[in-house]
């Protein structure tokens, strides 16, 4: 390839061909803007120590969340990766570009003799969020693939705004009460900011044999099943009956002991459970549907995170978790 000459011998370009002040100005402008366009303004929903929770603001942020999901779902758990996922080492699908991604970030700066420069911040927790208006303009809700939620959304359209939660995970060393609570604080502030008042999404039991979770699934069927006005059923061709043990034979304490922490957390808030479980062979899980209207949430949680009709700006903005 021919390099244009600037009049010097050898035809090599010279940085002196442009004024130094211009180069400095160009460098400042390059540093000012990220490689990828910002999707959201800078918004911190909570902090604790070196951890902060905020929305992903760029494609690079979303890729960090996808790498975390790959680490948890595919390497630690039993999800089955196709060739593309194995090569990229990221859990990604067509919903990622239209969703918001809530991130818990460890901003700790580590320097050692061998590594004198600061360590890059790391995403250690994430939640994927899809708002109703965005879903309806694009692909619909992800959950519709397992549960027929469309009639419920239509039935409540005049009074409720739905928000789908999914792909929730936290890196193993950070799975403690403070990190999870920080993630929930960020999620709650986002919900109030968006004025959503119903959360939906699938929560999972490990493994693809529902009989291994017969006690827990039966407990959910008998004691947490959604009332008729909120009831949603799994699609008939993939529905697994959760009523495996009679109600009178269920030991509630033992049933709760066998449930994943995320499902127990939703139950404490007052969620409803859909009709039927679904086996997700790709992710190696048995899924149940969570439906959580704001009016069903235990009022005592509002004193900690704020009332649903109060925006984060009106409440204690940026409050840290202790």
N, C-alpha and C positions, 0 to 999 in steps of 0.2 A: 504494500500500500504506500502511496506517495504521501509524504508529510509536507504540508504547505510550508514554503520558505518565508521567513520574516526578514530576509535580507542579510542574515548572518551566515558564515561559512558552515557547511554541513546541513543547512536547511532545518536545523532544530529550532523549535519555538522557544522563545525566551519569556520568562515571567516579567522581565523588565519592559516588555512591550506594552504592559498595562500599568497605570499608576498604582503605587503601593496602597494608597488610600482606597482605591476601588477594590483591590483584593481583600483588604481588611473588612470592608463593608459587605462584600459577597460572602465572606466566611461567617460573619455575624448572622446574616440572613439564613445561611444554610443551617446553622445551629438552632435557630429560632423555631423552625418548623420540623415536625417529626417526618420520618420516611413515609408513614401512612397517614391519611387525613384523620383528624379527630372526629369520632362519632358522638362523643358526649363531652360536655364541659367538665373541668376538673371538679370532682365532688367526692369528698371523704365522708363516709357515713358513720365512722367510728374508729377509735384507736385504743390500743392497749399495749404498752411497752413498745417493742419493735414492730408490732403487727398493726396493720390498718386494713379497713374494708372499704372498697370503692368499686365503681363500675369499670369494666374494660373500656379503654378509650381509643384503641387502635387495633389493627389486624395483629400486630405483634403481641398485644395483650391477650387476644383471643387464642393465639397459638400457644401461649404459655398455659392457658386453661386447658387446652386440648391435650397438651403433653402431660399435665397432671392427671387428667381423666384416663389417659392411656396407662400411666403408671399404676393407678388404683384399679381400674376396671379390667385391664388386660394382663398386667404383670402380677398384681397381687391377688386379684379375684379370678373368675373363670370365664370372662368374655372371650369369644373366639374371633381373632383378627383375620381379615382377608389380606391378600398380598399387599395392597396399597397401604393399609393401616400398619402392617409390620414394617414396611419400608420407611414410612413417614414418622412412625412412632408417635402418632397423634390420633386421638379419638375425635373424628369430625364427621358431620353429615350436612345435609342441605339446609337444616334449620339454624345452624350456627350464625350465618350472616344476618338473619332477621331477628335474632334474639339479643337481649341484653345479657351480659355475663357479669355476675357479681363475684368479685375476687377478694380473698384474704391474702395480703402480701406481707412477707417478712422483709423488712427493710434494714435488717441488721447489717452493719458494715464490719467485715472481718479482714484484718490485715495480718500477714505472717511474714517471716523473713523471706520465704520463697515467693510469696504473693503480696507485694507491698501495695498493690492497687486495691481499691474497694471492691468487694464482692457485689455482683449484681443482685438486685432485689428478686425474691423468688415467690411465685404464686404457690400457696400451700393449702388453699381451700377455694371452692367455687360453687356457684349455683347458676343454672341457666334459667332465664326468665323470658316468657313470651306473653305479651299483652294481647287482649282480645281483639282490639282494632287492628293491630299488626298482623295477627294470625288470619283474620278474615280477609285482609287485602293480599295475602300471600298463600301459604301452604295449608292453612288451617292449623288446628292444634295437633301436636305430635301424639297426644293421648288418644285421639280419635282412632288411631290404628289398632288399639286394643279394646277401648270402651266406647260405646255409642253416646258420647256426651253432647252431640249436636242438639237433640231435643231439649235437654236441660238448659243449655245456653240460650236457646230461642225462647224457652218458657220464662226465663228470668231476665230477658234483655232489657225490659223497661226499668227494672229496679236494681240490677246488679251488673258490675263490671268484673269479668273473669280474668284471672292471671294464672298461667301455667308454670309450674316449677318442675325442674328436671336436672339430670346429670349432676346431682349433688355429691360432692366427695371432699375429703380432707386428707392430706398426706399423713401417713401413719404416725410419725413422731409428734405431730401437732394435734392428734386426736385426744383432746382434753376438754374439760368443761369450759374453760375461758375462750379457747379458739372457736368452739361451736357456738357459744353465746355471742361472740363478736360477729360471726357470720349471720346469726339470727337477728342481731341488732341492725346490721346492714340491710337485710331483707325486709325487716319491718319498716325501716325508714323509707326504703324504696316503695313499698306498698302504699304508705301514707302519701308519699310524694305523687304517685300516679293515681291516687284515689281509687284503687282497686278494692273490692270488698268480697271477693271469693277467690280462694286459692284452690287449684286442682292439680293433679299430677299423680304419677305412679310411684309407689315405694316398694322396695324389693326385699324378699327373703332370699338368702343364698341357696343355690341349687335348683334343679329342674324337676324334682320329685315332690309335688305338693304334699304327699302323704307324710314326708319327713316333718312337716309343719302342721300336721292335722290338728293338734291342740290349739295352737296360736290362731290358725285360720278359722277354726270353729268358734273360738272366743270372739274374734272380730265379727263373724257372721251373726252371732246371737246377741252380743252386747254393744256393738258399735255400728251396726248396719244403718245406712241412711234412711230417714223417714221417706215416705212415698214422694213427698214434694221435692226431695233432693236425690232420689234414687236413680242411679245409672247402672246399667248392666254391661258386662263384657259381651263382645260379639259372640253369638251362639256357637259358631264353628270353632272358637278357641277358648270358650268358657270352661272353667273348672269349678265344680260345686265346692263351696267352702264349708258346707254343713256336713262334716264328717263325724262329729261326736255330738250326742244329744246334750242339750243345754244343761240338764241336771247333773251330768257327769263331768262337767268342766271344773277344773281347779284353776281359779283366776290367777292366783299367785304364780303357779307353775307356767301358765300360759304366757303371762307377761315376761317371765324370766327368759322365755325362748324367743322373744321378739327383738328385731334389730333396734338399736337406740333411736334411729330416725323415726320409726313408726311409733315407738313409745312416746317420743316427743310430740308428734302430731296428736296422739290420743290425749295427752295431758292438756293440750290446747283446746280440745273439744271437737276433733274432726269426725266426719262421717266416713264410713267405708262403703265402697260400691258393692254391687252384687256379682260375686264370682271372682276367681283369681285367673291369671293368665301366665302361662309359661313362656318366658323369653329365652329361646335357645341360644341366640347370638350372645347375650350377656350372661347366660348361665344362671338365671334368676327366676323366681316365682313372684309375679307382681300383683299388688292390690291397688285399687283406686282410692286416693285420698280426696275428699271434698271438704273444704274448710271455709264456710261462710263466716264473715266477721262477727255476725250476731251470735254465733255459737261459741265464740272464744270466751274462756273463763275471764271474768272482769279483773281478777287480781293481776293478770299479766300486763294490763294497761298501765298500772301504776309504775311498772318498771320500764317499759318501752314507750309508753305514750298511747293516748287514745287513737282509734282509727280515723276519726274526723279531725285530728290535729296534725298539721303538716310539721315536718322536722324543723322548719324555720320558726314555727310558733312555739315549739317545745324546746327541749334542751339540746340544741343543735351541736352535733359532733361529740356527744357525751361519750366518755370512756367507760369501759366495762371494768368493774372491780371484782 
